[in-house]
Amino acid sequence: MLNSRRLILAHFWLAFAVFGVALVLGAWQMFIRSPLHTWISDPEWYYRSLTAHGTVMGYVFPTLIAMGFGYAISESSLKQPLIGRRWAWAGFGLILVGAVTAMVPVSLGRASVLYTFYPPLIGSAFYYIGVVLVVVGSWIWVALMSINLRIWKGNNPDTPVPLAMFANVAGAYLWAWTAVGAALELLFQILPVALGLKSTIDAGLARVFFSWTLHAIVYFWLMPTYIAYYTIVPRAIGGKLYSDTMGRIAFVLFLVVAMPIGIHHAFADPQVGAGFKFIHSAFTAMVALPTLLTVFTICASVEIAGRLRGGRGPLGWIAALPWNNPIMLATAFSFVLLGFGGAGGLINMSYQLDTTIHNTQWITGHFHLIFGGAIVIMYFAIAYDLWPHLTGRTFDSFRLMRLQLWLWFVGMIITTFPWHYVGILGMPRRMAYFDYTDPALASEAMSVTMSALGGFILLISGALFILILIRGQRSPAMEAEEYRFSMAVHPPASVPVALNSYGLWLALMIGLTVTNYGFPIAQLALRQGTSVPAVYIGAQ
């Protein structure tokens, strides 16, 4: 029983509200930098929009989804009321205040530094303070998830932790440690300059701190998606989870290998030695392990559902799947987009291949395929699955749901594939406009136009999604059944300690992070004469 429905709904509604605003900004950005629009008279407006879009999509939106879904998981899987509900509301309030505090200076042109900050660019201190408030609010959620699990384990000492809660808390711990890098950069590098206490900044050291967060944050975004794969999809399509153990292994592997990999984003930075770049590149390859385990396990789980529905022969189960079920459709689309996005990631992690696409539109296409594609489409599925239980009302919009998911899938492909292509041709990202009358760029005009059209398809899909949720809250009342998660083919009566707790994995996560980051950070911190004058955004 979901006792904290108002709390969960508040997180989801705020998440999708800011998502809608960011989606509009994204479509506008693609339009004004395409051949469909003349040169923008003041490129500052583009960078304001880009900063707002990235900050909301990177920090606010997925954090609210993880928190709201996490509270639902806690109450549903542990079958106990959420402990610390007032603190949960406080965390929500901090995120709301933080988002507003950050966005006001951005809208005023005082913090066009993009969501990755880019020192020595320095914006208004209020922008960074707002981001810190969002992180602090999310850390309250991390603490509450840990406390709720600890109390449950005390009351159920011989019972395995439900997979959904085990994965949820793993995601919370991953986020708590992931955010430390950006927090160190903000507190010790950027804020002293933004507050006027210093006038110089070590941009190289700041970039290494942020790389701590830069890639691992993707796996925090992924956690709700992977939890849905394992604990919602098999049940929703009438099947069972192939292996509870495989799920646990995948989630603890994310804890271990998702952190010490961020320096592969700094291949072009001369401040970091080639040895550590190689180490981070190798660890980046290891991130494929939990994903490959997940692809195998979920495909096997889906096959079970198809065969239970009468599918016969080597591939007959595919046709037997409930393709009219939005959850089935979203999962298939998510896997396709994850496959394309992951293939692009193999290029990014290679030092030699990365040199050809570094800081080009290829990178934009890659991370939009992963986040906007594979991840967000499952956020839609999570909302569709949870909404009747949160609102106590029936859903009668299944045809609209399928249309919305198809539009998102098609729109994401039309948006991102041309980005990959023009990236290979060398088109840089983060540019406010291009002169497509130049013969050197003329051949790229059609691809950029296609990408802009894809952005408008995504905008239509996003508006349709909001409409479906609103209709869902106005539909006839129903008596909601107990919200439940997928059952495994062989439910575990007992689980090894290593797969029922986090001590070993947290030690490995912290130890590998310190090992892979300790020397580069210490070396840069002790080096003299590396700071440069700050460049203040919006200074008159």
C-alpha positions as CSV (number, residue, x, y, z in Angstrom):
1,M,0.0,0.0,0.0
2,L,1.3,3.4,-1.0
3,N,0.8,5.6,2.1
4,S,2.9,8.5,0.8
5,R,1.0,9.0,-2.5
6,R,1.0,12.8,-2.2
7,L,4.7,12.9,-1.6
8,I,5.4,10.6,-4.6
9,L,3.0,12.5,-6.8
10,A,4.6,15.8,-5.9
11,H,8.0,14.5,-7.0
12,F,6.7,13.2,-10.2
13,W,4.7,16.2,-11.1
14,L,7.5,18.6,-10.4
15,A,9.9,16.3,-12.4
16,F,7.6,16.3,-15.4
17,A,6.8,20.0,-15.2
18,V,10.5,21.0,-15.3
19,F,11.0,18.3,-18.0
20,G,8.4,20.0,-20.1
21,V,10.1,23.4,-19.8
22,A,13.5,21.9,-20.6
23,L,12.0,20.0,-23.6
24,V,10.7,23.3,-25.1
25,L,14.1,24.9,-24.6
26,G,15.8,22.0,-26.3
27,A,13.5,22.2,-29.4
28,W,14.1,25.9,-29.6
29,Q,17.9,25.5,-29.5
30,M,17.8,23.0,-32.4
31,F,15.5,25.3,-34.4
32,I,17.6,28.5,-34.0
33,R,20.9,26.8,-34.9
34,S,19.5,25.0,-37.9
35,P,19.1,26.3,-41.5
36,L,15.4,26.8,-40.7
37,H,16.3,30.0,-38.8
38,T,18.5,32.9,-39.6
39,W,21.5,33.7,-37.4
40,I,20.4,34.5,-33.9
41,S,21.2,38.1,-33.2
42,D,22.5,37.5,-29.6
43,P,24.0,34.1,-29.0
44,E,23.9,34.7,-25.3
45,W,20.2,33.7,-25.4
46,Y,21.3,30.3,-26.8
47,Y,23.7,29.7,-24.0
48,R,21.2,30.7,-21.4
49,S,18.8,28.2,-22.8
50,L,21.5,25.6,-23.1
51,T,22.5,26.1,-19.4
52,A,18.9,25.9,-18.2
53,H,18.1,22.8,-20.4
54,G,21.2,20.9,-19.2
55,T,20.9,21.9,-15.5
56,V,17.2,20.8,-15.4
57,M,17.7,17.6,-17.4
58,G,21.0,16.7,-15.7
59,Y,20.3,17.5,-12.0
60,V,16.7,18.2,-11.3
61,F,14.5,16.0,-13.5
62,P,16.2,12.6,-13.0
63,T,16.8,13.3,-9.3
64,L,13.1,13.9,-8.7
65,I,12.3,10.7,-10.6
66,A,14.7,8.6,-8.6
67,M,13.4,10.1,-5.3
68,G,9.7,9.7,-6.1
69,F,10.2,6.2,-7.5
70,G,12.5,5.4,-4.5
71,Y,9.8,6.3,-2.0
72,A,7.3,4.2,-3.9
73,I,9.7,1.2,-3.9
74,S,10.4,1.6,-0.2
75,E,6.8,1.4,0.8
76,S,5.7,-1.2,-1.7
77,S,8.6,-3.7,-1.5
78,L,9.2,-3.4,2.3
79,K,5.5,-3.2,3.1
80,Q,6.0,-0.6,5.8
81,P,5.1,3.1,5.9
82,L,7.9,5.5,4.9
83,I,9.9,6.5,7.9
84,G,10.9,10.1,7.9
85,R,8.2,11.5,5.7
86,R,8.7,15.0,7.0
87,W,12.3,14.9,6.1
88,A,11.3,13.6,2.7
89,W,9.1,16.7,2.2
90,A,12.1,18.8,3.4
91,G,14.3,17.3,0.7
92,F,11.6,18.0,-1.9
93,G,11.4,21.6,-0.7
94,L,15.2,22.0,-1.0
95,I,15.2,20.7,-4.6
96,L,12.3,23.1,-5.5
97,V,14.1,26.1,-3.9
98,G,17.4,25.1,-5.3
99,A,16.0,24.8,-8.9
100,V,14.5,28.2,-8.7
101,T,17.6,29.7,-7.1
102,A,19.7,28.3,-9.9
103,M,17.4,29.2,-12.8
104,V,16.9,32.9,-11.9
105,P,20.5,33.9,-12.6
106,V,20.5,31.7,-15.7
107,S,17.5,33.5,-17.1
108,L,19.0,36.9,-16.3
109,G,22.2,36.0,-18.2
110,R,24.4,35.7,-15.1
111,A,25.2,32.1,-15.3
112,S,25.6,30.8,-18.9
113,V,28.2,28.3,-17.9
114,L,26.3,25.1,-19.0
115,Y,25.5,22.4,-16.6
116,T,29.1,21.3,-16.6
117,F,30.2,24.7,-15.3
118,Y,33.3,25.1,-17.6
119,P,35.8,27.0,-15.4
120,P,37.4,29.5,-15.7
121,L,33.9,30.7,-16.7
122,I,32.3,31.9,-13.5
123,G,28.6,32.7,-13.1
124,S,26.5,34.1,-10.3
125,A,27.0,32.4,-7.0
126,F,23.3,31.9,-6.7
127,Y,23.4,29.4,-9.6
128,Y,26.0,27.2,-7.9
129,I,24.2,27.6,-4.5
130,G,21.0,26.4,-6.2
131,V,22.7,23.3,-7.6
132,V,24.2,22.6,-4.1
133,L,20.7,22.8,-2.6
134,V,19.4,20.3,-5.1
135,V,22.2,17.9,-4.2
136,V,21.6,18.3,-0.4
137,G,17.9,17.7,-0.9
138,S,18.7,14.5,-2.8
139,W,21.1,13.4,0.0
140,I,18.2,13.5,2.4
141,W,16.6,10.9,0.2
142,V,19.8,8.8,0.3
143,A,19.7,8.9,4.1
144,L,16.0,8.0,4.3
145,M,16.4,5.0,1.9
146,S,19.3,3.7,4.0
147,I,17.4,4.2,7.3
148,N,14.2,2.6,6.0
149,L,16.1,-0.5,4.8
150,R,18.1,-0.7,8.1
151,I,14.9,-0.7,10.2
152,W,13.2,-3.3,7.9
153,K,16.3,-5.6,8.1
154,G,16.2,-5.3,11.9
155,N,12.6,-6.4,11.9
156,N,13.2,-9.1,9.2
157,P,16.7,-10.5,10.0
158,D,16.4,-13.7,8.0
159,T,14.5,-12.4,5.0
160,P,16.3,-11.4,1.7
161,V,16.0,-7.7,0.9
162,P,13.5,-7.4,-2.0
163,L,15.3,-6.9,-5.3
164,A,13.6,-3.6,-5.9
165,M,14.7,-2.1,-2.6
166,F,18.2,-3.6,-2.9
167,A,18.6,-1.9,-6.3
168,N,17.0,1.3,-5.0
169,V,19.4,1.7,-2.2
170,A,22.4,0.8,-4.4
171,G,21.3,3.6,-6.7
172,A,21.1,6.0,-3.7
173,Y,24.6,5.1,-2.5
174,L,26.0,5.4,-6.0
175,W,24.5,8.9,-6.2
176,A,25.8,10.0,-2.8
177,W,29.3,9.2,-3.8
178,T,29.0,10.3,-7.4
179,A,27.9,13.8,-6.4
180,V,31.0,14.3,-4.2
181,G,33.2,15.2,-7.1
182,A,31.0,18.1,-8.3
183,A,30.5,19.1,-4.6
184,L,34.3,19.4,-4.1
185,E,34.6,21.4,-7.3
186,L,31.8,23.8,-6.3
187,L,32.8,24.2,-2.6
188,F,36.6,24.5,-3.0
189,Q,37.1,25.7,-6.6
190,I,34.1,27.6,-8.0
191,L,32.2,29.2,-5.1
192,P,35.2,31.0,-3.5
193,V,35.7,32.7,-6.9
194,A,32.0,33.3,-7.4
195,L,31.7,34.9,-4.0
196,G,34.6,37.2,-4.6
197,L,37.0,35.5,-2.2
198,K,39.4,34.7,-5.0
199,S,39.9,35.9,-8.5
200,T,41.7,32.9,-10.0
201,I,40.8,29.3,-10.4
202,D,42.7,26.1,-11.3
203,A,40.5,25.0,-14.3
204,G,42.4,21.8,-14.8
205,L,41.9,20.6,-11.2
206,A,38.2,21.7,-11.4
207,R,37.7,19.6,-14.5
208,V,39.1,16.5,-12.9
209,F,36.8,17.0,-9.9
210,F,33.9,17.3,-12.2
211,S,34.9,14.2,-14.2
212,W,34.4,12.3,-10.9
213,T,30.7,13.1,-11.3
214,L,30.4,13.6,-15.1
215,H,30.1,10.0,-16.2
216,A,29.0,8.2,-13.0
217,I,25.9,10.5,-12.9
218,V,24.7,8.7,-16.1
219,Y,24.4,5.5,-14.0
220,F,22.4,7.3,-11.4
221,W,20.1,8.4,-14.2
222,L,20.0,4.8,-15.4
223,M,19.1,3.2,-12.0
224,P,15.3,3.8,-12.2
225,T,15.3,2.5,-15.7
226,Y,17.2,-0.7,-14.7
227,I,15.0,-1.2,-11.7
228,A,12.0,-1.0,-14.0
229,Y,13.6,-3.6,-16.3
230,Y,14.0,-6.1,-13.5
231,T,11.0,-5.4,-11.2
232,I,8.2,-3.9,-13.4
233,V,8.5,-5.3,-17.0
234,P,8.2,-9.1,-16.3
235,R,5.1,-8.6,-14.1
236,A,3.6,-6.0,-16.5
237,I,3.8,-8.3,-19.5
238,G,2.6,-11.4,-17.7
239,G,5.8,-13.2,-17.1
240,K,8.5,-13.7,-14.4
241,L,12.0,-12.5,-13.8
242,Y,14.5,-15.0,-15.1
243,S,17.0,-14.5,-12.2
244,D,16.9,-12.5,-9.0
245,T,20.6,-13.2,-8.5
246,M,21.6,-11.8,-11.8
247,G,19.8,-8.6,-11.0
248,R,21.6,-8.2,-7.7
249,I,25.0,-8.8,-9.4
250,A,24.2,-6.2,-12.0
251,F,23.4,-3.5,-9.4
252,V,26.4,-4.1,-7.2
253,L,28.6,-4.1,-10.3
254,F,27.3,-0.6,-11.1
255,L,28.5,0.4,-7.6
256,V,32.0,-0.9,-8.3
257,V,32.7,0.0,-11.9
258,A,30.6,3.2,-12.5
259,M,32.8,5.5,-10.5
260,P,36.5,5.3,-11.5
261,I,36.0,6.0,-15.2
262,G,35.4,9.8,-15.6
263,I,38.8,10.8,-16.8
264,H,38.0,9.3,-20.2
265,H,36.1,12.6,-20.6
266,A,39.5,14.4,-20.2
267,F,41.4,12.6,-23.0
268,A,42.2,16.0,-24.5
269,D,43.3,17.6,-21.2
270,P,47.1,17.8,-20.9
271,Q,47.0,18.1,-17.1
272,V,46.2,14.4,-16.7
273,G,48.8,11.8,-17.4
274,A,48.4,9.2,-20.2
275,G,48.6,6.3,-17.6
276,F,45.5,7.4,-15.7
277,K,43.7,8.0,-19.0
278,F,44.4,4.4,-20.0
279,I,43.2,3.1,-16.6
280,H,39.9,5.0,-16.8
281,S,39.4,3.9,-20.4
282,A,39.8,0.2,-19.3
283,F,37.4,0.7,-16.4
284,T,34.9,2.3,-18.8
285,A,34.9,-0.9,-20.8
286,M,34.0,-2.8,-17.7
287,V,30.7,-0.9,-17.4
288,A,29.4,-3.0,-20.2
289,L,29.3,-6.0,-17.8
290,P,26.2,-5.1,-15.8
291,T,24.5,-3.9,-19.0
292,L,25.2,-7.2,-20.8
293,L,24.0,-9.1,-17.8
294,T,20.8,-7.0,-17.8
295,V,20.2,-7.5,-21.5
296,F,20.5,-11.3,-21.1
297,T,18.4,-11.5,-18.0
298,I,15.6,-9.2,-19.3
299,C,15.5,-10.9,-22.7
300,A,15.2,-14.2,-21.0
301,S,12.4,-12.8,-18.8
302,V,10.6,-11.5,-21.8
303,E,10.9,-14.8,-23.5
304,I,9.3,-16.5,-20.5
305,A,6.3,-14.1,-20.8
306,G,6.0,-14.9,-24.5
307,R,6.1,-18.7,-23.9
308,L,3.6,-18.4,-21.1
309,R,1.3,-16.6,-23.6
310,G,1.6,-19.6,-26.0
311,G,4.7,-18.7,-28.1
312,R,6.3,-21.7,-29.7
313,G,9.5,-22.4,-31.6
314,P,12.8,-20.6,-31.5
315,L,11.2,-17.1,-32.2
316,G,7.5,-17.7,-31.9
317,W,7.5,-16.2,-28.4
318,I,8.3,-12.8,-29.9
319,A,5.0,-12.6,-31.8
320,A,3.1,-13.8,-28.7
321,L,4.3,-10.9,-26.6
322,P,1.7,-8.2,-25.6
323,W,2.9,-5.5,-28.0
324,N,-0.2,-3.5,-27.3
325,N,1.0,-3.1,-23.7
326,P,2.8,0.3,-23.3
327,I,5.3,-1.2,-20.9
328,M,6.3,-3.9,-23.4
329,L,6.6,-1.2,-26.2
330,A,8.7,1.1,-24.0
331,T,11.1,-1.6,-23.0
332,A,11.7,-2.7,-26.6
333,F,12.3,0.9,-27.7
334,S,14.6,1.5,-24.7
335,F,16.7,-1.6,-25.5
336,V,17.1,-0.5,-29.1
337,L,18.1,3.0,-28.1
338,L,20.4,1.7,-25.4
339,G,22.1,-0.5,-28.0
340,F,22.8,2.3,-30.4
341,G,23.9,4.6,-27.5
342,G,26.1,2.0,-26.0
343,A,27.8,1.3,-29.3
344,G,28.6,5.0,-29.6
345,G,30.1,4.8,-26.0
346,L,32.6,2.2,-27.2
347,I,34.0,4.9,-29.6
348,N,34.1,7.5,-26.8
349,M,36.0,5.3,-24.4
350,S,38.8,4.6,-26.9
351,Y,41.6,7.2,-26.8
352,Q,42.4,6.8,-30.5
353,L,38.8,6.9,-31.8
354,D,37.8,9.6,-29.3
355,T,40.2,12.0,-30.9
356,T,38.1,12.0,-34.1
357,I,34.8,12.9,-32.4
358,H,35.9,14.7,-29.3
359,N,33.7,17.8,-28.6
360,T,31.7,17.2,-31.8
361,Q,28.0,16.7,-32.3
362,W,28.7,13.0,-32.1
363,I,28.9,13.4,-28.3
364,T,25.6,15.3,-28.2
365,G,24.0,12.4,-30.2
366,H,25.5,9.8,-27.9
367,F,24.3,11.1,-24.6
368,H,20.9,12.1,-25.9
369,L,20.5,8.5,-27.1
370,I,21.3,7.2,-23.7
371,F,19.5,9.7,-21.5
372,G,16.7,11.1,-23.7
373,G,16.3,7.7,-25.4
374,A,16.9,4.6,-23.3
375,I,16.4,6.3,-19.9
376,V,13.6,8.8,-20.3
377,I,11.3,6.4,-22.2
378,M,11.4,4.1,-19.2
379,Y,10.6,7.0,-16.9
380,F,7.4,7.3,-19.0
381,A,6.8,3.6,-18.5
382,I,7.3,3.9,-14.7
383,A,4.8,6.8,-14.6
384,Y,2.3,4.8,-16.6
385,D,2.7,1.8,-14.3
386,L,2.5,3.8,-11.1
387,W,-0.1,6.4,-11.9
388,P,-3.3,4.4,-11.2
389,H,-1.9,3.4,-7.8
390,L,-0.9,7.0,-7.0
391,T,-4.2,8.6,-8.1
392,G,-6.7,5.9,-7.4
393,R,-8.0,6.3,-11.0
394,T,-8.2,4.1,-14.1
395,F,-6.1,4.7,-17.2
396,D,-8.1,4.8,-20.4
397,S,-5.5,6.2,-22.8
398,F,-3.6,3.1,-23.9
399,R,-3.8,4.0,-27.6
400,L,-2.5,7.5,-26.8
401,M,0.3,5.9,-24.7
402,R,1.4,3.8,-27.6
403,L,1.3,6.8,-29.9
404,Q,3.3,8.9,-27.4
405,L,6.0,6.2,-27.1
406,W,6.2,5.7,-30.9
407,L,6.6,9.5,-31.3
408,W,9.4,9.6,-28.7
409,F,11.2,6.7,-30.2
410,V,11.0,8.0,-33.8
411,G,11.7,11.5,-32.7
412,M,14.8,10.5,-30.8
413,I,16.2,8.6,-33.7
414,I,15.6,11.5,-36.1
415,T,17.2,13.8,-33.6
416,T,20.3,11.9,-32.7
417,F,21.4,9.9,-35.8
418,P,22.1,13.1,-37.8
419,W,24.1,14.4,-34.8
420,H,26.3,11.4,-35.0
421,Y,26.8,11.9,-38.8
422,V,27.7,15.6,-38.7
423,G,29.9,14.8,-35.7
424,I,31.9,12.4,-37.8
425,L,32.2,15.3,-40.3
426,G,33.7,17.4,-37.5
427,M,30.8,19.7,-36.6
428,P,31.6,21.1,-33.1
429,R,29.0,21.2,-30.3
430,R,28.0,24.1,-28.1
431,M,27.9,26.5,-31.0
432,A,25.1,29.0,-31.2
433,Y,24.9,29.2,-35.0
434,F,26.5,28.1,-38.2
435,D,26.7,29.7,-41.7
436,Y,25.2,26.9,-43.9
437,T,25.8,29.0,-47.0
438,D,29.5,28.3,-46.6
439,P,30.4,25.5,-49.0
440,A,32.3,23.7,-46.2
441,L,29.0,23.4,-44.2
442,A,26.4,23.2,-46.9
443,S,26.4,19.4,-47.1
444,E,25.5,19.3,-43.4
445,A,22.4,21.5,-43.7
446,M,20.0,18.7,-44.4
447,S,21.2,16.6,-41.5
448,V,20.8,19.5,-39.1
449,T,17.3,20.3,-40.4
450,M,16.3,16.6,-39.9
451,S,17.6,16.8,-36.3
452,A,15.6,20.0,-35.6
453,L,12.4,18.3,-37.0
454,G,13.1,15.4,-34.7
455,G,13.2,17.8,-31.8
456,F,9.7,19.0,-32.6
457,I,8.5,15.4,-32.7
458,L,9.9,14.9,-29.2
459,L,8.2,18.1,-28.1
460,I,4.8,16.8,-29.4
461,S,5.5,13.4,-27.6
462,G,6.3,15.2,-24.4
463,A,3.1,17.3,-24.5
464,L,1.1,14.2,-25.2
465,F,2.7,12.5,-22.2
466,I,1.7,15.3,-19.9
467,L,-1.8,15.3,-21.4
468,I,-2.1,11.5,-20.7
469,L,-1.1,12.0,-17.0
470,I,-3.6,14.8,-16.6
471,R,-6.4,12.7,-18.2
472,G,-5.3,9.9,-15.8
473,Q,-6.0,12.1,-12.8
474,R,-9.4,13.0,-14.1
475,S,-10.6,9.5,-15.1
476,P,-13.1,7.5,-13.1
477,A,-12.1,6.4,-9.6
478,M,-11.0,2.8,-9.0
479,E,-10.0,0.7,-6.0
480,A,-6.3,0.3,-6.6
481,E,-4.8,-3.1,-6.0
482,E,-1.6,-3.4,-4.0
483,Y,1.4,-2.3,-6.0
484,R,3.7,-5.2,-6.5
485,F,6.9,-6.0,-8.3
486,S,8.0,-8.9,-10.5
487,M,8.4,-12.4,-9.0
488,A,11.5,-14.4,-10.0
489,V,11.1,-17.9,-11.6
490,H,12.9,-19.2,-8.4
491,P,12.2,-16.7,-5.6
492,P,15.2,-16.7,-3.3
493,A,14.7,-18.2,0.1
494,S,18.1,-17.0,1.2
495,V,20.7,-14.7,-0.4
496,P,24.5,-14.6,0.2
497,V,25.5,-11.8,2.5
498,A,27.4,-10.1,-0.4
499,L,24.2,-9.9,-2.4
500,N,22.1,-8.8,0.5
501,S,24.2,-5.9,1.8
502,Y,26.6,-3.2,0.5
503,G,29.6,-3.2,2.7
504,L,32.0,-5.0,0.3
505,W,30.8,-3.1,-2.7
506,L,30.9,0.3,-1.1
507,A,34.5,-0.4,0.0
508,L,35.4,-1.3,-3.5
509,M,33.6,1.7,-4.9
510,I,35.4,4.1,-2.6
511,G,38.7,2.3,-2.8
512,L,38.7,2.3,-6.6
513,T,37.7,5.9,-6.8
514,V,40.4,7.0,-4.5
515,T,43.0,4.9,-6.3
516,N,42.0,6.1,-9.8
517,Y,41.5,9.8,-8.7
518,G,43.8,10.2,-5.7
519,F,47.1,10.7,-7.6
520,P,45.8,13.0,-10.4
521,I,44.0,15.2,-7.9
522,A,46.9,15.4,-5.5
523,Q,49.3,16.1,-8.3
524,L,47.2,19.0,-9.6
525,A,46.4,20.3,-6.2
526,L,50.1,20.5,-5.2
527,R,51.3,22.0,-8.4
528,Q,52.0,25.7,-8.3
529,G,51.2,28.4,-10.8
530,T,48.3,26.5,-12.5
531,S,45.5,29.0,-11.7
532,V,44.2,31.4,-14.3
533,P,42.0,34.5,-14.0
534,A,38.3,33.9,-13.8
535,V,36.1,35.0,-16.6
536,Y,32.8,36.3,-15.1
537,I,29.6,35.7,-17.0
538,G,27.4,38.8,-17.3
539,A,30.0,41.2,-16.1
540,Q,29.6,44.7,-17.4
